[in-house]
């Protein structure tokens, strides 16, 4: 199946979970496109030890997820 995830927030927990969900769908062999809008475009600056967004984003793109901002 094809999925589109849209994030428009600067809440690190939500963005982290969005990437985690995308990675889970990619593991199921689905096609996933994630669109980051507004404050979520700066996701890399929101990464922390508690919410390692950059690690999830890297896994997402290496797993052939499509990231648009």
Backbone as CSV, one residue per row, in Angstrom:
resi,resn,N_x,N_y,N_z,CA_x,CA_y,CA_z,C_x,C_y,C_z
1,UNK,0.836,-1.175,0.000,0.000,0.000,0.000,0.883,1.240,0.000
2,UNK,0.304,2.338,-0.386,0.983,3.632,-0.368,0.429,4.467,0.781
3,UNK,1.316,5.067,1.546,0.909,5.908,2.667,1.584,7.264,2.576
4,UNK,0.898,8.269,3.065,1.466,9.613,3.193,1.303,10.044,4.642
5,UNK,2.392,10.469,5.248,2.371,10.995,6.610,2.690,12.479,6.525
6,UNK,1.928,13.285,7.240,2.128,14.735,7.233,2.358,15.196,8.667
7,UNK,3.431,15.943,8.861,3.741,16.482,10.189,3.898,17.991,10.087
8,UNK,3.259,18.697,11.018,3.353,20.157,11.059,3.376,20.593,12.523
9,UNK,4.478,20.293,13.188,4.601,20.609,14.606,6.078,20.719,14.973
10,UNK,6.349,21.342,16.093,7.721,21.361,16.594,7.841,20.520,17.863
11,UNK,6.863,19.656,18.090,6.888,18.755,19.234,7.757,17.545,18.885
12,UNK,8.913,17.385,19.530,9.829,16.305,19.168,9.226,14.909,19.314
13,UNK,8.377,14.706,20.307,7.781,13.383,20.503,6.889,13.000,19.321
14,UNK,6.126,13.945,18.824,5.240,13.660,17.693,6.045,13.366,16.433
15,UNK,7.065,14.151,16.158,7.881,13.929,14.966,8.614,12.597,15.068
16,UNK,9.153,12.293,16.238,9.843,11.023,16.464,8.897,9.851,16.203
17,UNK,7.681,9.929,16.725,6.708,8.867,16.512,6.263,8.783,15.055
18,UNK,6.224,9.892,14.364,5.881,9.897,12.949,6.930,9.116,12.150
19,UNK,8.201,9.368,12.432,9.266,8.616,11.763,9.225,7.140,12.153
20,UNK,8.956,6.858,13.409,8.863,5.459,13.851,7.749,4.732,13.134
21,UNK,6.592,5.384,12.999,5.469,4.781,12.281,5.835,4.559,10.818
22,UNK,6.484,5.540,10.209,6.922,5.386,8.831,7.868,4.210,8.662
23,UNK,8.799,4.059,9.596,9.736,2.940,9.531,9.029,1.605,9.706
24,UNK,8.040,1.553,10.571,7.268,0.331,10.757,6.542,-0.045,9.463
25,UNK,5.961,0.936,8.791,5.268,0.669,7.524,6.248,0.207,6.448
26,UNK,7.437,0.805,6.422,8.448,0.385,5.448,8.888,-1.057,5.696
27,UNK,8.956,-1.462,6.964,9.296,-2.851,7.288,8.248,-3.815,6.744
28,UNK,7.016,-3.342,6.627,5.925,-4.168,6.104,5.855,-4.121,4.574
29,UNK,6.900,-3.539,3.962,7.024,-3.444,2.509,6.007,-2.485,1.887
30,UNK,5.546,-1.518,2.648,4.663,-0.486,2.126,5.506,0.669,1.595
31,UNK,4.908,1.490,0.742,5.578,2.685,0.253,5.104,3.861,1.093
32,UNK,6.058,4.637,1.618,5.725,5.710,2.540,6.379,7.016,2.093
33,UNK,5.572,8.067,2.052,6.061,9.415,1.810,5.730,10.245,3.040
34,UNK,6.726,10.954,3.564,6.498,11.818,4.707,6.705,13.266,4.269
35,UNK,5.700,14.081,4.534,5.760,15.497,4.196,5.877,16.299,5.477
36,UNK,6.963,17.048,5.603,7.185,17.902,6.766,6.852,19.336,6.382
37,UNK,6.007,19.962,7.184,5.545,21.314,6.890,5.763,22.201,8.118
38,UNK,5.915,23.475,7.873,6.042,24.444,8.963,7.211,24.142,9.874
39,UNK,6.975,24.139,11.183,8.073,23.963,12.143,8.713,22.569,12.113
40,UNK,8.029,21.591,11.561,8.606,20.241,11.537,9.762,20.121,10.548
41,UNK,9.928,21.092,9.665,11.042,21.080,8.716,12.377,21.094,9.462
42,UNK,12.411,21.680,10.631,13.628,21.752,11.451,13.760,20.558,12.388
43,UNK,13.320,19.391,11.954,13.319,18.207,12.818,14.712,17.865,13.350
44,UNK,15.743,18.126,12.568,17.106,17.757,12.989,17.534,18.506,14.246
45,UNK,17.048,19.716,14.423,17.418,20.496,15.607,16.633,20.060,16.844
46,UNK,15.575,19.296,16.656,14.738,18.851,17.769,15.175,17.504,18.339
47,UNK,16.117,16.857,17.669,16.587,15.550,18.104,17.280,15.657,19.462
48,UNK,17.044,14.667,20.315,17.657,14.636,21.642,17.900,13.183,22.033
49,UNK,18.477,12.996,23.213,18.709,11.635,23.691,17.383,10.909,23.927
50,UNK,16.399,11.636,24.437,15.094,11.042,24.696,14.335,10.746,23.399
51,UNK,14.449,11.642,22.418,13.774,11.473,21.127,14.817,11.574,20.010
52,UNK,15.475,10.446,19.686,16.528,10.465,18.654,15.931,10.527,17.240
53,UNK,15.422,11.683,16.912,14.744,11.879,15.627,15.704,11.637,14.469
54,UNK,16.932,12.114,14.582,17.886,11.969,13.481,18.147,10.502,13.150
55,UNK,18.212,9.649,14.161,18.414,8.218,13.918,17.233,7.622,13.158
56,UNK,16.027,7.984,13.572,14.833,7.471,12.895,14.725,8.016,11.469
57,UNK,15.095,9.289,11.284,15.040,9.900,9.949,16.049,9.234,9.017
58,UNK,17.237,8.937,9.531,18.252,8.270,8.721,17.776,6.886,8.302
59,UNK,17.217,6.126,9.234,16.683,4.807,8.927,15.563,4.909,7.893
60,UNK,14.719,5.919,8.039,13.604,6.120,7.110,14.106,6.327,5.687
61,UNK,15.068,7.198,5.520,15.562,7.495,4.164,16.378,6.335,3.603
62,UNK,17.141,5.648,4.445,17.907,4.488,3.970,17.008,3.311,3.612
63,UNK,15.806,3.281,4.163,14.841,2.217,3.877,13.936,2.572,2.695
64,UNK,14.346,3.582,1.942,13.644,4.020,0.740,12.330,4.741,1.022
65,UNK,12.212,5.305,2.216,11.098,6.207,2.481,11.357,7.541,1.782
66,UNK,10.305,8.196,1.349,10.443,9.472,0.650,10.162,10.589,1.645
67,UNK,11.127,11.478,1.814,11.014,12.598,2.744,10.918,13.882,1.940
68,UNK,9.828,14.620,2.147,9.628,15.904,1.452,9.410,16.987,2.487
69,UNK,9.972,18.150,2.195,9.800,19.283,3.105,9.588,20.547,2.317
